[in-house]
Amino acid sequence: MAIPTWTWAERAQEGSLAVVGADEQTDDRETAADLSRTADEFELLASPIRLEILLALADRETPLRYIDLRAATSIDDNGKLNYHLRRLEPYVSGGDGNDDENGSSGNDDGARDDGGAGYELTPRGRRLLDRLSLS
């Protein structure tokens, strides 16, 4: 990060520090919100597992069942897949909503059974991948 050679006091004396208007403050808040959202997305994509899930769903025309999603990724642990699917909730939708508190709907292997609904990218998830040119 570059350190400025001027001080705020010097700028104030020169008159180059203008009073910020309401429109500029709104723009600053929108820019800060955009930066925060972008930082959150980078944090989300910093996980190779979450990126793998997003990419597995990227080219699908129809939702992907849990068991098929697990097979399409390198994730063998149901708990790990469930954790990352929860982290991806704004970007991935799916499941049948009938899971018990352990994320299992009664399968012997502990996998979530989506009842045929499956998992798919939300419009926000598609926009994210489009911005990154990953789909």
Wavefront OBJ file of the C-alpha trace (Angstrom):
o trace
v 0.000 0.000 0.000
v 1.389 3.363 -0.996
v 1.807 5.926 1.735
v 0.889 9.459 0.660
v 3.541 12.121 1.018
v 0.987 14.790 1.898
v -0.867 15.226 5.149
v -4.526 16.015 5.683
v -3.578 19.335 7.275
v -1.670 20.384 4.127
v -4.604 19.444 1.907
v -7.067 21.355 4.098
v -4.901 24.489 3.935
v -4.671 24.204 0.148
v -8.450 23.975 -0.028
v -8.378 20.676 -1.902
v -10.501 18.913 0.698
v -14.068 19.544 -0.392
v -17.158 18.873 1.635
v -18.654 15.586 0.503
v -22.233 15.921 -0.758
v -25.074 13.465 -0.191
v -24.718 11.972 -3.683
v -21.025 11.301 -3.149
v -21.745 9.704 0.229
v -24.343 7.422 -1.382
v -21.850 6.462 -4.088
v -19.257 5.726 -1.411
v -21.704 3.489 0.484
v -22.627 1.634 -2.722
v -18.953 1.197 -3.570
v -18.244 -0.076 -0.048
v -21.142 -2.543 -0.328
v -19.846 -3.736 -3.716
v -16.358 -4.187 -2.296
v -17.707 -6.079 0.701
v -19.768 -8.372 -1.540
v -16.749 -8.965 -3.788
v -14.552 -9.760 -0.779
v -17.171 -12.240 0.462
v -17.244 -13.888 -2.963
v -13.457 -14.184 -3.062
v -13.515 -15.736 0.418
v -16.154 -18.179 -0.777
v -14.122 -19.099 -3.857
v -10.917 -19.478 -1.855
v -12.085 -22.982 -0.973
v -11.256 -25.492 -3.717
v -14.145 -27.655 -2.498
v -16.726 -24.901 -2.936
v -15.286 -24.006 -6.322
v -15.491 -27.668 -7.319
v -19.170 -27.789 -6.304
v -19.963 -24.636 -8.274
v -18.189 -25.944 -11.354
v -19.924 -29.330 -11.078
v -23.266 -27.507 -11.222
v -22.261 -24.905 -13.815
v -23.090 -26.750 -17.027
v -26.169 -28.591 -15.780
v -29.529 -27.947 -17.411
v -31.358 -29.874 -14.695
v -30.766 -30.087 -10.937
v -28.201 -32.616 -9.757
v -29.215 -35.083 -7.038
v -27.090 -35.115 -3.882
v -25.598 -38.531 -4.634
v -24.751 -37.438 -8.192
v -23.227 -34.185 -6.968
v -21.088 -36.154 -4.557
v -20.011 -38.455 -7.409
v -19.241 -35.440 -9.641
v -16.837 -34.033 -7.045
v -13.903 -35.431 -5.119
v -15.780 -35.086 -1.809
v -16.304 -38.426 -0.056
v -17.356 -37.118 3.357
v -21.080 -36.277 3.601
v -20.484 -33.865 6.459
v -17.914 -31.940 4.457
v -20.207 -31.732 1.422
v -23.141 -30.621 3.589
v -20.988 -27.939 5.247
v -19.859 -26.495 1.925
v -23.374 -26.648 0.457
v -24.586 -24.595 3.436
v -21.823 -22.045 2.820
v -22.939 -21.847 -0.818
v -26.632 -21.239 -0.021
v -26.823 -17.839 -1.778
v -25.311 -19.425 -4.885
v -26.710 -22.981 -4.833
v -30.279 -24.088 -4.186
v -31.581 -27.565 -3.621
v -32.551 -30.330 -1.245
v -36.034 -31.357 -0.221
v -36.175 -29.616 3.158
v -36.916 -32.906 4.947
v -33.476 -33.403 6.449
v -33.084 -34.107 10.154
v -30.774 -32.009 12.326
v -27.745 -33.999 11.167
v -28.345 -33.154 7.511
v -29.538 -36.704 6.873
v -32.926 -37.882 5.733
v -32.482 -41.421 6.933
v -30.090 -42.863 4.371
v -27.749 -45.506 5.753
v -24.713 -43.602 4.485
v -25.833 -40.305 6.067
v -26.269 -38.604 2.699
v -28.970 -36.041 2.218
v -31.768 -37.329 0.029
v -33.169 -34.495 -2.043
v -36.283 -36.373 -3.120
v -35.452 -35.750 -6.769
v -35.331 -31.951 -6.429
v -31.565 -31.801 -6.665
v -29.063 -28.975 -6.472
v -28.562 -26.201 -8.979
v -26.985 -22.786 -9.256
v -29.145 -19.840 -8.303
v -29.191 -16.823 -10.633
v -26.678 -15.224 -8.259
v -24.441 -18.301 -8.556
v -24.618 -18.143 -12.360
v -23.751 -14.428 -12.317
v -20.776 -15.131 -10.058
v -19.386 -17.763 -12.415
v -20.134 -15.594 -15.455
v -18.161 -12.712 -13.921
v -15.258 -15.069 -13.366
v -15.693 -16.644 -16.826
v -15.678 -20.100 -15.230
v -18.824 -21.484 -16.793
l 1 2 3 4 5 6 7 8 9 10 11 12 13 14 15 16 17 18 19 20 21 22 23 24 25 26 27 28 29 30 31 32 33 34 35 36 37 38 39 40 41 42 43 44 45 46 47 48 49 50 51 52 53 54 55 56 57 58 59 60 61 62 63 64 65 66 67 68 69 70 71 72 73 74 75 76 77 78 79 80 81 82 83 84 85 86 87 88 89 90 91 92 93 94 95 96 97 98 99 100 101 102 103 104 105 106 107 108 109 110 111 112 113 114 115 116 117 118 119 120 121 122 123 124 125 126 127 128 129 130 131 132 133 134 135
